[in-house]
Amino acid sequence: MATAPARRTFEGMAFRGHPLFLCPRVRLPCRRCWSPFLRGRRLTRRVEWTTLPVIPLALHGEGFMPRTVKLAFIVLGIAALVPASASAQDASIAGAVTDSTGGVLPGVTVVASSPALIEGSRTVVTDGAGAYRVVSLRPGTYSVTFTLPGFSTVVREGVELEGSFAAAVDVQLSVGSVEETVTVTGAAPIVDVQQAQQQEVFDSTVLDAIPTGRTVQNVAVLVPAVVSSQPSGVGGTDLLDLAQLSVHGGETDDFRIQSDGFILGNAYQSYNGFVPNLGATAETTVNTAGVGSDWWGSGVVLNVIPKEGGNEYSGEIFVTGATSDFQSDNLTDRIVERGLSSANSLRDTYDINPSYGGPIARDKLWFYASGRFTQSRMFAGGTYYNKNADDPNNFFYEPDFDRQAFHGNWSNSGTTRFTWQASERNKLGFSYEYQRACKCGQTGFGTGGWGANNLVTPEGAYDATYPDTWSGTVTWTAPLSNRVLLEVGFMARNEKNGSSGPRPPADDPVHDFIPVYDYGTNYAYNGRLPVVSTIWSFFSSTVPQARASLSYVTGSHSFKFGFTHLYAKTDRYDTDNNHNLRYGVVSGLGGLFGLPLAANYPLPVLLFQSAAPYPENTRQSETGIYAQDTWTLGQLTLNLGVRFDRYRTTHPSMYFGPGPLTPNRDFTTPDIDHFNQKDITPRVSAVYDLFGTGRTALKVSMNKYVRGHSIDIWDGNPAELITRNPLRTWHDGNFTSGPTAT
């Protein structure tokens, strides 16, 4: 039995077109598999130190119902009993109130009002230092009213909030009658002088206007220093490319996509087959550095803030589409002479995204609903249908130059959200979303899987399917007093993912075709290619998440204590064709071996076998407890935090039965605990308002983070330790003799 590190070392061999050049788990280029020593590294990732001067920058702008819906309603009914991470809506307004002599004014009533709040307004009172802070506000435009008996009322209008921005609004009250009101308008605060976190925000207007594919990954790469693992697409052509992001040289394992603060990743967490509905999105935030103790990592975090509706009915529909007529052609005669007969090009694409929302009961119950229907198909350069594709015993690739191969992806989704102001101090949010998607018929070069370094023909193409994905959430926000805020949230989520799976019925002819890799022409053809270790792999991940936080806010001081928990149950089953084989051949070399073969005859050189079928199940949990303390002392704000994290994985008992090439296999593995990591990480940052004007700030932070986990959830799994894909040399002129070496 080969050990995992030895297998990784072997599979890191660089051979042009060699399928084992890729990660054994996801068949994508993977830095982890080049570094077996990383298996034993500590949970702690790195220490971050940033010293950043901040100046104002103008980077602002203005279904379905499956049977699982029953489970969603059950979950929503019990969710309020479950503890739940820090709120996804962390915007705030803070400042100080003084009189005309500069003396502080305690006891001033401060009311922040906005149409974005179903409760209409949020009220606090200044503390003994004349400071106030209104936290956990939704994105939108606010007016802030300051009242104190014996003084004129002051109203500050046009305060714009987005993301986790902390707007500084300082006012001065003058002695006057209660009836006298002074309305102040001016430039909205654009520099956060309270937090060291580095965050960019893209609202729905920007998301609709920028000429990129409408995915959150394509938006995030517009932020300096953010790098994608996949080329950025235009017009939605890369809708399901599973792009991961990193920043400042960090690891993609730390990347996460969130919706309203809940993680949308599948079993791998940093991978995401779920496409956020941008029609139902108020804004998208991109966090890149300096995060507080309410988050464990230092990587890129994209958070999609959903729309809630309002007291007025409103709707929109985003429609875009294109065909090959909209695309220019750069395939010149010079390129054709060098051997490229056709180029990658658009076949067609569309994105239809209607949305509508409004009041069911004004100031009491709002709704917002949206559907999204997308498709994109691309011609694969230099790749054509195989004229011999229907014959399982014909191992020649004969291109049909009248039929260029193409691939495509599509996604259909529907989402509904309800916001209910149950009482003066209790607001509940409910949402449900269902989605189906497919990255279908992946032909051409760079498709991923075992054919990533080959030109894959249509009969060899794999599908990445997401046939049934749903999520249901409930959130509860309760300002228990002017100083105490309770926030609770729960998500139930299930994602099914198939790498060309699940396996078709046993009588399907596709099982008789053996994949062929031709290292002479670099084509892969004849039979369905595997993505992971087997041709068909199908898994289902159930990922419930819970969060809760309690904040005590006075004005010059605030304290927040919170809890987060994520559990992922993943069951996977890998199967193969009837032969459990793949062939490696080289065309045009018959003469070198003295064989009477035509120049283009495929000469067998390699044979790959598969140990399928077998299960690969795992369980993982992430738990965090954190505390964040914030002090404002004049122009200086100190943020002090500490966090405890624990990460665990367990591989449950699994049965390994016989297969076509393993007829005597018959054993059951016990439960196996693998990762059990825990650490305490401090977070310290300081923000200094240099001139006291709220326009220029110096930010310093020194934080310790833990590293993220992704595809290494399979580490220690018995299915990872068996010899799954032995490689054998094979020289045979007519495909009849067996391998000559093992």
Secondary structure, 3 states (H helix, E strand, C coil): CCCHHHHHHHHCCCCCCCHHHCCCCCCCCCHHHHCHHHHHCCCEEEEEEEEEEECCCCCCCCCCCCCCHHHHHHHHHHHHHCCCCCCCCCEEEEEEEEECCCCECCCCEEEEECCCCCCCEEEEECCCCCEEEEEEECCEEEEEEEECCCECEEEEEEEEECCCCEEECCEEECECCCCCEEEECCCCCCCCCCCCCEEEEEEHHHHHHCCCCCCHHHHHCCCCCEEECCCCCCCCCCCCCCCCEEECCCCHHHCEEEECCEECCCCCCCCCCCCCCHHHEEEEEEEEECCCCCCCCCCCEEEEEECCCCCCCEEEEEEEEEEHHHCCCCCCHHHHHCCCCCCCEEEEEEEEEEEEEEEEECCCEEEEEEEEEEEEEEEEEEEEEECCCCCCCCCCCCEEEEEEEEEEEEEEEEEEEEEEEEECCEEEEEEEEEEEEEEEEECECCCCHHHCCCEECHHHCEEEEEEEEEEEEEEEEEECCCCEEEEEEEEEEEEEEEEECCCCCCCCHHHHCCCEEECCCCEEECCCCCCCCCCEEEEEEECCEEEEEEEEECCCEEEEEEEEEEEEEEEEEEECCCCCEEEEEEECCHHHHCCCCCCCCEEEEEEEECCCCEECCEEEEEEEEEEEEEEEECCEEEEEEEEEEEEEEEECCEEECCECCECCCCEEECCEEEEEEEEEEEEEEEEEECCCCCCCEEEEEEEEEECCCCHHHHCCCHHHHCCCCCEEECCCCCCCCCCCCC
